[in-house]
């Protein structure tokens, strides 16, 4: 009997349960005998040997549920060599044949390192609502997040119109503007600000004034939490570089993985304050925050998560370890993790950024 473990790490995302369900059912129906267990709360669970049994009956009707039945955590084993040793020892103690690690770039990095450094049989599945993992066209959770944010803005528009206000909506997205751009375009935003394209607050205020000059008595501005906006009263995250452009300051606060720590609502509130000051129009701000992680997964994410899970199970069957499941075009495939994540945690993190072509599409409707 081959024992296979599944864990979910990092921020939760709609569609996680779809992957878990697909891996369990696919392996349970394989002719070879597989035993499935769930690792509770991500890499922390592997370190601390906290697991739960999984079988088709337990996962049969979790496809529609948001979040993850396994729990999750943002645990960086490689910040402490003792944690790595504990995790490797637990893997061996459990006599695991393979481990399916479902998560974003941070979770996948740890999985890659454990495979590279200690020979653990790891298969990675990319998950993040931010859609910024390299190698895959889309991560599950992204489309559900866009749906949540778009619905929220549709509801906010009613009060914005009634009071003739400007509404600044802050979406998640520290490094890449996928959620913000797609949500902004879907909700007819009057301006979209993302990390990939530095702008000045004057640019946003100018567009808001332009809308009023056309007779529109309200405006929706959608900004990413990591948007590159100069001229606003926030901690100096965005500074001028030698070329005269804008770049991320070295003084920003970072978490154990080196990610920029964002204070929810900080950018949105700062943008709203400056818009009101520059235009004289009453302006409000709202940060959608973790609302974008909530709710049930949309149909697309249920299907994509299912496809990812089946492909991950097939990778286990074929002994394709140190590999990552990805969507490329219409095909779900398995590719080596090497090159998709950092080789060392001291390297600069690499992300899949929103392409210029999509920003150009969005700008057709403003500017």
Phi, psi and omega in degrees: 000132180257127182263127181238131179253152177232136174223154176238127183233163179079199179293145180287160180207141176301130181114349178301316181294332177296320179293312180304311181302315184293319179298313183297311184291320180298314181287328179294333182264001176285147181300323177291156185268112179244141173248128184253136173227153176255136175268124186277131175064044170066214184296336176297322179292324177290320178298318186263002179058053176249111184226170176214148179288148176231139175208167183306323180295325182287330186251001189301324184236048177248001184303322186275354185274140175281178179067208181216132180290346182268349186074167183208165176202160175260082185247119179260096181301328187280003172281344182218113181306327179295325179294321178297314180300317179299316181296317179296318179297320179294317177306314181288322179298321179285349181056050182284139172276326182200161177226125176262113181257117182252116181180184179274199186300325180292311179298319181292325176302311181299318178299319179295314180298319181294325176288316183291315188272331188232002176072018178290139182278092185248136170242129182260144175233119186284127180223128166185138175292339183286343178058036185247016178279131179294149171095342181237142181293318179218144171258144177292150185102330182297309184294325177296321179296318178297319178298315180299313183292320179295318178297319179299317181291323176303319179288322180292330183301327182300309180288329178296317179293319183300322184259003180055046184257171166257130179246121176260118181251121179263124178254160175292157181141087182286318188248331185227151188258026183303307182298314182298313183293314180293319178294316180299318180292320181290336184252017175059042181295150179272345174201144180231127179238125185231164180297329187290339183232104179297136177223169175251151180301332178297328178296319180291315180298322179298319180291322177298317177296321179298320178299318180294324181294338178271001178097002178277124188264009177211162179214147174244121177244126181247125182233146174278151179298336178254020183302143180270087184238116178272153175089014178244155185275082174223173176303148186290072177279325183250120182229162179283139176261182184296333182277357180093357177270191183247141182216168182284131180291147176285350184270001182291152177283139182232154178271189185294342178264358181090007179282147176295130178276121182255140174265114183307130177089350184299311181290314181301314180295320181293319178296316180298317181298318181288323178299315180296322180292319185278333185249334185083359180273137178299127187228138177235159179228149175215135176257119182290332172049226187287354171304328182288345177266348189271185178078179179275150179292143176291168183301320181300314182291328175296319181285315180297317177299321178295316179296318178299316182296317178296318179296322178295319178297318178297324178295323176296314181299322183271004181059037177270074184267157187072022182243162183233137176276131182222159172256121177232107188071237178259359185259138170263121186230175178239126182231158178299141178289332179301128183097340179269338180230172179292146175283328178221155182284353177276345179288160174290134181292147181245137183228162173266113185265158176299129182289152179303327182299325180285324177297321178296322176298314181298323184287349173300332187260004173202171178086000000 
